[in-house]
Amino acid sequence: MKVVIFASSREADMEEPVFCDRDTVKVDASKCTGKGINVAPFIARYLKDLGFHVLVVDPFAEESYYEADEVIKGTTFQIPDDVVKDNYVIVATRHVYDTWAIMKSIYGGAKEIAVIMSLKRAEVILKRLIQAGIDKEKLKKLRIPAGLDIGAKNEKEIAFSIVAEVLAVTRGSMGLPLREIKGFEKLLEKL
């Protein structure tokens, strides 16, 4: 399966400094600085190790920053719908192009869309998406915040929780503890 990761190696100093249409994004690089927490490189590496085809879109990607099959970089890029169609998409854009990445994923027909953001940030973005005409039923399918609750504390652990969710979803699993699924307590009661 192919996983598309919309990412940004830099954070936005202002609210989404981009000019965009349905397929094209132009990022104002002068409004993007810093390199705070970034889980995208770890997500890409873990997914590659698990055999997924990984495509990363990062306007500021540096050479060998991502272990991926493909990396699309540059502050102006085009992503046709067929890039996301029927694929798992992870949005980790750090306020640079959040709204566009989610819209592209929905309109492009992504199979699943996981978004790395807080619920506070999600409220802002969801209002924009609703104002843009996206139906709430489509928005209910978004996985915000992305990942499973494993008590993650740092970038690697957060990435691990997101990859665990990708595995659970793509394999039709609930992501529950095996002791519950396999019936450990029932076994113990029989003894």
N, C-alpha and C positions, 0 to 999 in steps of 0.2 A: 504494500500500500504506500501511496505517496503522502507525505506530510509537507504542507507549505507553512513556513514560519515567517510572518511579517514581523520584522524586528527593527530596532534602532540601537546603534552602539552609543549614541548620544541622547541626552535628554533635551526636551524643548524648554527654552527659557520663557516662552510665551505660549499661549494656547494654540496648538496645532498650526505651526508656521508653514502652511502648504497652500499651493494652488493646484486644484485637481479637477479632472472630469471623470467620466466613468472608468476609463482605462489608464489614465496618465496622472502621475504625481510629480510635482516639482516642489522640492523642499528648500526653504530659505535657510541655508546652512549657517548664516550669521546669527540665527536665533536658536541654534542648537549647540550646547556645550556640555561639558561634564561627562563623566563615565561612571555614574553610581551603579547600584545593583543591576546586574544584567544576567538574567537566567537563560537567555536564548542560546548562547554558545554551548551550555551544558545540555540543554534539551536536544539540540542538534546532534551532539556527540552521543548521548544515550540512545537516541532513536537510530542513528547510523549503526551503533553496536548491535542493536536488536534487528537489523536487517531492513529497516524502512528506507524508502527512497526519500531523501530530504532536500527540499529546495528552500533556501533562505533568501528573503528580500530585505536588505539593509542598506539604506542610502550611504552609510558611513563605514561599511565593512572594510576592514583592512585585510591584507593578504594573510592567509592561514589563520584567521580569527575563528572561522567556523569549519568544523568537520562536516561537510555536506556534499551531496552529489552535484548541486548547482548553487551558485550564489549570484544574485542579481544586486548590483551596487551602483552607486551614482545618485546624485541628488535629483536627477530627472529619470524616471523609469516608467515603462508601460507594462501592464499586466492584463492580458486578455482574459476573458472569462474561462477559457479552457484550461488555464493554469490552476484554477481552484476547483473547477467542476468535479464533483464526486470525490474530492479529496478531503482529508482532515486538515483543518487550518488552525494554527495557533497565532494569536495576535499578542505581540509583546513589543509594542511600538513606543512606549514610554512618553506618551502625550505628543509625539511628533505627527503621526497620521492615524490615530485611533479610529476616528469616525470613518474615514475612507476605507481602511482595511476591513472593518466590519461590514460596511456596505458592499464592498467588492466581493467579500466572501458570501454574503446573502444573495446578492443579485447574480453572482457567478455560479451559484448552485453547489456550494461546498456541502459535503456530507455531514460534517460536524465542525463547530466553531467554538474553540476555547479561547477565552480572553483573560489575559493576565492584567487585572486591575482591581482596585478596591470597589466596594459597593458605592462609596461616596463618589468616586470618579464615574462609575457606571451610570449613576443617576443623571449626570450631565450629558454623557454620550447617548444614553437611551432617549432622553428628551429630544436631542438633535435628530436621531434616527426616526422617531415618531413624527416629528415635524417634516421630515423629508418624505414621509408617506409609507414608511415600512410598517407593516401590520404587526400588532402586538403578539399575535400567534407565532409569527416567525421569530420574534425577539425572545419568546419564552424558551426557544431551543438553544439559545446561547449558553455556554458554560462559563458563567461569571460568578465568582472568581474561579479560574482554572485550577484543576488539581484535586487530589484527594486529601482528606484531613489526616495527616500523619505526624502533625506537630513540627513541621518543617521550620527551621530557624535561619538557614543561610541559602545562598544561591543554588548550591548543589542539591540541597534537600528539597527546595522548592521545585527545581527542575525535575527531580526524581518523582515528586508527587504528581506533577503534570504528566510525565511519561507513564506513570502507573495508571492514571486516568485514561490516557490514550489506549493503552493495552486493554484495560477493562472494557472500554467502549467498543473498540474494534473487534473484540472477541466475544461480545455479548455478555459480559460478566457484570455483576453488581458491585464488585470491589469489596466484598464482605470478608471478614476473617474466615480462613479455612476451617477453624474449629467449629464455627457456626454452620457452615455449609456441609461439612462432613459428619456433623452430629456427634462431636466428642462427648458432650454431656449425656446423651442417650447411651453411648457405649459405656460410660462410667457407671450409669445407673443400672445397667444389665449385670455388672460384675458383682 
